[in-house]
Amino acid sequence: MHTKWFKRCLLLISLSTLMAPFSMSFATTEEQTGTALEAQTNQAEQLLQRYQRQQAHIDNINNHKDDLSTLEQEALNYRLFSRYLNAFETLNTLSKYLIEEQKSGHKNPTVMAEIEKIIHGNTDNLKKANSKIHKKFNADYAEQEKYSTEGLHLYIQYLTLQDSIYSAMTQQVTNQQALGFEVGETKKQLIAQLYNRAESFSGMVELVIKKREELNILIGLKADNQALKDTLAVITEQLVVSRVSFSLTVELLHQLDFDASFYQQTLLKLGGQITTDLLDVSILSGMVNRFVMQISEYLIEHGGEWIFKILLLIAIYYVFRSLAKLATKVLTKSLNSSNINLSSLMKKMIISSASRLIMILGVFIALAQLGISLAPILAGLGVAGFIIGFALQDTLSNFASGMMILIYRPYDVGDLVEVGGGVFGKVESMNLVSTTILTIDNQTLVIPNSKIWGDVIKNVTSQKLRRVDLVFGIGYSDDIEKTEAVLTELVLAHPLVLKDPEPVIRLHVLNESSVDFVVRPWVKTEDYWDVYWDLTRQVKMRFDQDGITIPFPQRDVHFYPVAAPTE
C-alpha cells in the first residue's frame, strides 16, 4: 500500500514541475501585496522560507506516519499529495523568480546557494525514485501474463510515472542552467538516460508493429478467435501509449540541446501523422541523409549479390527467349510438313501457346533464383483464377467457343464467311476470345467467339468450286430458242467456266412481265465474282445486239364503261 501511494504522490509531484509557469501567477499575486521595494528584497527569501516550512511538514508527517493505523495512513497520504504539490510549486516559483532577478541585474547569493543545494537534493531523490519504480515494474510485470490487460495497465502507469520524472528532471536542469549552476555531469547523465529510453522505444516500435502484422494475419485465418483479437487490442493500445512517451522523450532531448531528429521517422511510422517537425529543414535533411546512408550501406553489403542476380536474370531472359523462338520455328516447320489436317488457326494457337509457356517457365525460374517461393505464387494464381473466372463468365464463354471453333474448324484464316447474324467478310485472324473479320468494304470487325458459335456460320470459300446463279428475263414476244442458244454460247465461251460440272441453262419462270431463264455455270471459288460480272455484262450486250428485249416491270390497266343506273 505504501508503494502504491508513493507512486501516486510522485506522479503529482512530477506533474507539478511542469506547472511552473502557472505557479508564477501565485508569486506575482504575493508580490503585489506589498510595496515594490519590499518585493524585490524579500520575495526570494520568503519563497525559500515557505519551501523549507513545507518540506519540514512533509518530513514530520513521514517520520510519524508509521505509528498510525492503516486507515489513518491512507487518509494522511491524501494530505501528503497536497503538501508535495505545494512544495514543488514553491520551489519552481522561486527558481523562476531568481532567473528573472538575474536578468534584471539583481542577485541574492544566500538564496542562490540554498536553492542549488535543494535542487541537487531533489535530483538525487528523483533518480532514486526512478530506479525504485523501474525495479518494481519489472517485478510486477513479470508476474502478469504476456499481452494481458493487467500488464498493459501496469505498463501505462509505469510510462506515466517515468514521463513525469524525466520531465521534472529536465525542468530542473533547465532551471539550473538558467541560474548559472554547474549541470555538466547531471545533464550528460540525463541525456544518456533519455537517449537509451528513445532507443528502447524505437526498437519496441519495430517489434510491436511486426507482432501486430502477425496477429492480423492469424485473425484473418481464425476470425472467431477472441483471444487473438484481445491480444491485438492490447498491442494496438500499447503502440498508442508508447508513442506519447516516445514523443515526450524526443521533445525532452531537444530541450537539452540534443539532436533527436533521427527518431522523427520512427514516430511517423508509429503514429502515422505528419507534424510541423517535418518543416524543420535540419530534421528533414537528416531523415534524407539517413535514408541515403541506409541505401548506401545496403548496396555496399548486398550490391555484388544483386549485380550477380540481375546478370543472371538477363541471361535467363535471353536463353528462354531464344528457346521460345526455336520452338516457334520447329513447330511451324513440323506442323506445315505434317500430314495432320490442322487449320491455320489451330496451328497459330499451338505455336503461340508453346512460345508463351516457355517464357512463363523462364519467369518462374527467374523468381526462384531471386529466392522467391513459388508455392504461394501458384496458390495465389489458383485463387485468383477462380475469382477472375467467376467475374469474367462472358469471357470464359468466348474462350470455350474459341476452343470449339478450333476443334470443329468451320472456317480458317482467309475464308470468306458470313457470321454473327449478317457480318460478311474475310477472316483476318482469330484467338480464343474473338475473331477479326475484314469486310468487303475494308472495315475491321472484332466479333466475340460466343456470338459466332451461337449463330449460323456461312463459309463461302470453304469449297473449291462454286455455282454462279444468274437470272435473265426476256419479253413474251422474244424467241425462246434463240435466247437459249445465245446464253449457251456465252457461257461455254467463257474461259473460267468449268466443263464439269456441266452448266445449267433453263427456262425457269413465266413472270408477270418477263420470261426468266436461269444460268448456272460452275467455277472455281476464286473466280466466282469475275464470272458473275463478265456474264452479266456479256448477256446485256448480246441481247441488245440480237434484238432480244429485257422487259421492265409493267402492268396493263383496262377501263370498261359502265351504263348509268336507271331511275
Beta strands, then each sheet from edge to edge (+ up, - down):
strand 1: 416-419
strand 2: 423-430
strand 3: 434-439
strand 4: 444-448
strand 5: 458-459
strand 6: 465-467
strand 7: 470-474
strand 8: 504-510
strand 9: 515-520
strand 10: 522-524
sheet 1: 4+ 3- 2+ 1- 5+
sheet 2: 6+ 10-
sheet 3: 7+ 9- 8+
end
